[in-house]
């Protein structure tokens, strides 16, 4: 009899725990959409509005937490310096602050931008290294009252970067108590389709569609180590039937000189990395042997076969790919 | 009975010996003060690991021709060329020769002075120098791990 009671007690405890867990699971955040303009204009302000909601089903005590908002934007936007975030809710309205680097995300023990990149990803952008999360938190903590559901808006005012671009924006809505725990009820994200920035400088930097050639890091100077990538699988090119691919490049310096390296040797040969993709890593100052008193401002380049006669350029034409050295 | 008396005597002797031994063991030994040695980084150092924004480039780029040389007279120089925070030779200094946290490089013409965090771990019994530098855009961080050339 005693044993039976013991088993029943244990069952009651387990069932109660499961019921509490189920009720707690119902408690959560909602991201009901984000208003995104059709496009941005380079160097001009732009506003996004996140429509958020909360349905608190708290079983024990109060739930006091800070609102956390993340915004995925190109690095060239310098969003941490150029973005204002505020929220307007029934329990308070206030501007929000960028989470300082010293305040680590508690689940990953990383600074919040890196934690978001690790947990939430880069939203399908093909050059993740060109994007960054900027994460904001409310200045005060707020106590959420059980069963008092409400909706509210978060307004993100940012400034588009200087370049013509095509990329996917990202938005994260969470709270400081759960942070990036991985619980889907407390981690809400929204990633846009391809968003364009127009009237900027240079060729369109496209993170949405696979490119014949990419340069990594996206922002770099001639004293960085850069990686030129060639994707020989996205289009039929004159190099489609060869694995021996070489770089033919010309560097333009700040005093008007140009230095050409167009040879088919080991130092210009691209390495195959699988899937018809190739890359070459180089230190531009060393590769072009630039004099100490000059700086490379831009590159023009092609990819060639072993003879140097077959060339692939920008958009699969005979025009060169271009890269401008800049930290923007 | 006699045996029992001997046993008692033996026990007393044993305890006495242990007490004397114990007292002797408690005697204060002269202490030798420990001094952290000065960190001597003079010599020629080669890069054995290189990452860019966390991406490992070690096997992708030729690091074999570059050496960073620290001389006894507090000057540094380079063998070969590679991106670094300074490109010209000059002088170097550690903020604290016993417990260094920073290393500074000043070019000979004193136009460029840069200070880096200095990490000096022992790995597999050998000292390494680990430096985080941004020779190009400040958004790009490179970690160079050096090992002394034998």
Interface residues (C-beta under 8 A of the other chain):
Chain A: X75 X129 X217 X219 X220 X221 X222 X223 X224 X225 X271 X281 X282 X283 X285 X286 X292 X327
Chain B: X52 X53 X57 X60 X61 X81 X82 X83 X87 X88 X135 X136 X137 X138 X139 X140 X142
